[in-house]
Amino acid sequence: MNGPIPAVVLGGTGYVAGELARLLAGHPHFALAALMSDSAPGEPVAAAFPHLASAYPRLRFSSQDDVRGILCETPQAALFSAAPHGVSAALIDALLGAAARAGTHPRVVDISADFRYRSAEEYTQVYRHAHGAPARLAEFTCAVPEQLKELTTPHVAHPGCFATAILLASVPLLKAGLIAPSIFVSGVTGSTGSGRKPVPGTHHPLRHGDLYSYSALQHRHVPEVTACARAASGVTAQYAFVPHSGPFARGIHVTLQAALTGNSNSEQVLGTLRAYYEGCPFVRVSTDAPRVKDVAASNYAHLSAVVMGGTVAVLCAIDNLNKGAAGGALQWMNRLFGLPETAGLTAPAPGWT
Ligand SMILES: NC(=O)c1ccc[n+]([C@@H]2O[C@H](COP(=O)([O-])OP(=O)(O)OC[C@H]3O[C@@H](n4cnc5c(N)ncnc54)[C@H](OP(=O)(O)O)[C@@H]3O)[C@@H](O)[C@H]2O)c1
């Protein structure tokens, strides 16, 4: 293809869509062709995202018809969905159907939960509504990019933000048989993890200066983590997960604890993590305790581990909107188009967010 590859983003006014637009503004091979919005078609993108005004001074939100037109006219476009679960699958299905009829072949990365399951029944058990496009589930693979070498489907489902951090920290040790498959996880997320719309439990005045857990041991993304970990490591593990709302806007920190199966020490566990992530430019393994500020707004993940008395604690910090959503999705899209996996993603964290 001559010139940049057109990229289209669904869920246009949302936080993840805004982060995708920010990343695409500096991408060497993709160019943002449309941000689709159901609620604000025709409105200036800079009105919803003033921080992107210099990158998109004239761009307006597109309608579904506009987006369908772009996908049907472009032999291969990049389609990102940052729409909510329950909305995303049907939208993607309609757009891929129209593209197929026009003879074009968009590649999709869905950041919602809609294509993370292998069956519509499993999805419905968790999300309590029918799946929007069950016939397309087999076209998607759900994985963290660092944990799958060969992709065999045309499209990808991003595993999500908490899931990315938990999988980065646990899969290498499960695969190496270093830990028992019963894993205790505590995680803290920033407020952008709840999306753009303020609701009572996640509103700033409540979160500011506070720290509290929610959905303890019942978080709905745990079955997705279990399935991805099984696919990547061959081990079925139990994750006892307690998420927390943190008093900051961006970032996730997770702490995993598990019993060691042998007598490994900290150096050996760190060595296993380093060996697994060798050649993975976005993952840094070190003896330093990961800090959210060192990765916030970047596609990097920082990992560390400590062993004491037969227990290992693995620590991981990522940015929820970037590595945990838009950045991880762009990393996959780079691979879907045969581009360097790092294209447009190597800017370091600002450090003082
Ligand atoms: N926030 C995170 O850290 C994070 C991390 C990983 C994955 N995700 C997933 O990424 C997706 C987007 O998350 P987000 O945080 O960007 O959410 P958000 O801020 O709430 O934005 C979602 C956008 O989707 C669009 N939308 C279309 N139909 C909708 C409907 N029926 N109800 C509500 N919104 C609708 C809206 O944009 P328009 O009206 O402009 O179309 C809305 O602004 C979700 O599936 C989420 O689970 C989020």
Ligand as a Chemical Component Dictionary entry (heavy atoms), coordinates in Angstrom:
data_LIG
# 
_chem_comp.id                   LIG 
_chem_comp.type                 NON-POLYMER 
_chem_comp.pdbx_formal_charge   0 
_chem_comp.three_letter_code    LIG 
# 
loop_
_chem_comp_atom.comp_id 
_chem_comp_atom.atom_id 
_chem_comp_atom.alt_atom_id 
_chem_comp_atom.type_symbol 
_chem_comp_atom.charge 
_chem_comp_atom.model_Cartn_x 
_chem_comp_atom.model_Cartn_y 
_chem_comp_atom.model_Cartn_z 
_chem_comp_atom.pdbx_ordinal 
LIG N1  N1  N 0  -10.322 2.777  30.447 1  
LIG C1  C1  C 0  -9.435  1.786  30.496 2  
LIG O1  O1  O 0  -8.416  1.880  31.203 3  
LIG C2  C2  C 0  -9.638  0.532  29.687 4  
LIG C3  C3  C 0  -8.621  -0.444 29.682 5  
LIG C4  C4  C 0  -8.802  -1.611 28.926 6  
LIG C5  C5  C 0  -9.964  -1.795 28.197 7  
LIG N2  N2  N 1  -10.936 -0.832 28.229 8  
LIG C6  C6  C 0  -12.129 -1.054 27.401 9  
LIG O2  O2  O 0  -12.063 -0.121 26.327 10 
LIG C7  C7  C 0  -13.381 0.309  25.978 11 
LIG C8  C8  C 0  -13.451 1.835  26.107 12 
LIG O3  O3  O 0  -13.164 2.196  27.442 13 
LIG P1  P1  P 0  -13.170 3.730  27.886 14 
LIG O4  O4  O 0  -12.580 3.761  29.232 15 
LIG O5  O5  O -1 -12.607 4.554  26.804 16 
LIG O6  O6  O 0  -14.753 3.988  28.003 17 
LIG P2  P2  P 0  -15.518 5.375  27.900 18 
LIG O7  O7  O 0  -14.612 6.496  28.269 19 
LIG O8  O8  O 0  -16.761 5.179  28.676 20 
LIG O9  O9  O 0  -15.858 5.493  26.342 21 
LIG C9  C9  C 0  -16.626 4.558  25.644 22 
LIG C10 C10 C 0  -17.195 5.263  24.419 23 
LIG O10 O10 O 0  -17.938 4.309  23.671 24 
LIG C11 C11 C 0  -18.982 4.976  22.966 25 
LIG N3  N3  N 0  -20.264 4.265  23.027 26 
LIG C12 C12 C 0  -20.882 3.703  21.972 27 
LIG N4  N4  N 0  -22.018 3.138  22.331 28 
LIG C13 C13 C 0  -22.142 3.334  23.645 29 
LIG C14 C14 C 0  -23.141 2.970  24.573 30 
LIG N5  N5  N 0  -24.227 2.256  24.230 31 
LIG N6  N6  N 0  -22.957 3.328  25.855 32 
LIG C15 C15 C 0  -21.877 4.039  26.225 33 
LIG N7  N7  N 0  -20.870 4.405  25.370 34 
LIG C16 C16 C 0  -21.035 4.054  24.088 35 
LIG C17 C17 C 0  -19.065 6.374  23.538 36 
LIG O11 O11 O 0  -18.468 7.187  22.542 37 
LIG P3  P3  P 0  -19.337 7.837  21.367 38 
LIG O12 O12 O 0  -20.638 8.280  21.964 39 
LIG O13 O13 O 0  -18.472 8.954  20.952 40 
LIG O14 O14 O 0  -19.533 6.773  20.333 41 
LIG C18 C18 C 0  -18.183 6.370  24.754 42 
LIG O15 O15 O 0  -17.522 7.604  24.955 43 
LIG C19 C19 C 0  -14.343 -0.430 26.925 44 
LIG O16 O16 O 0  -14.811 -1.586 26.295 45 
LIG C20 C20 C 0  -13.445 -0.783 28.111 46 
LIG O17 O17 O 0  -13.886 -1.912 28.816 47 
LIG C21 C21 C 0  -10.797 0.326  28.951 48 
# 
loop_
_chem_comp_bond.comp_id 
_chem_comp_bond.atom_id_1 
_chem_comp_bond.atom_id_2 
_chem_comp_bond.value_order 
_chem_comp_bond.pdbx_ordinal 
LIG N1  C1  SING 1  
LIG C1  O1  DOUB 2  
LIG C1  C2  SING 3  
LIG C2  C3  SING 4  
LIG C2  C21 DOUB 5  
LIG C3  C4  DOUB 6  
LIG C4  C5  SING 7  
LIG C5  N2  DOUB 8  
LIG N2  C6  SING 9  
LIG N2  C21 SING 10 
LIG C6  O2  SING 11 
LIG C6  C20 SING 12 
LIG O2  C7  SING 13 
LIG C7  C8  SING 14 
LIG C7  C19 SING 15 
LIG C8  O3  SING 16 
LIG O3  P1  SING 17 
LIG P1  O4  DOUB 18 
LIG P1  O5  SING 19 
LIG P1  O6  SING 20 
LIG O6  P2  SING 21 
LIG P2  O7  DOUB 22 
LIG P2  O8  SING 23 
LIG P2  O9  SING 24 
LIG O9  C9  SING 25 
LIG C9  C10 SING 26 
LIG C10 O10 SING 27 
LIG C10 C18 SING 28 
LIG O10 C11 SING 29 
LIG C11 N3  SING 30 
LIG C11 C17 SING 31 
LIG N3  C12 SING 32 
LIG N3  C16 SING 33 
LIG C12 N4  DOUB 34 
LIG N4  C13 SING 35 
LIG C13 C14 SING 36 
LIG C13 C16 DOUB 37 
LIG C14 N5  SING 38 
LIG C14 N6  DOUB 39 
LIG N6  C15 SING 40 
LIG C15 N7  DOUB 41 
LIG N7  C16 SING 42 
LIG C17 O11 SING 43 
LIG C17 C18 SING 44 
LIG O11 P3  SING 45 
LIG P3  O12 DOUB 46 
LIG P3  O13 SING 47 
LIG P3  O14 SING 48 
LIG C18 O15 SING 49 
LIG C19 O16 SING 50 
LIG C19 C20 SING 51 
LIG C20 O17 SING 52 
# 
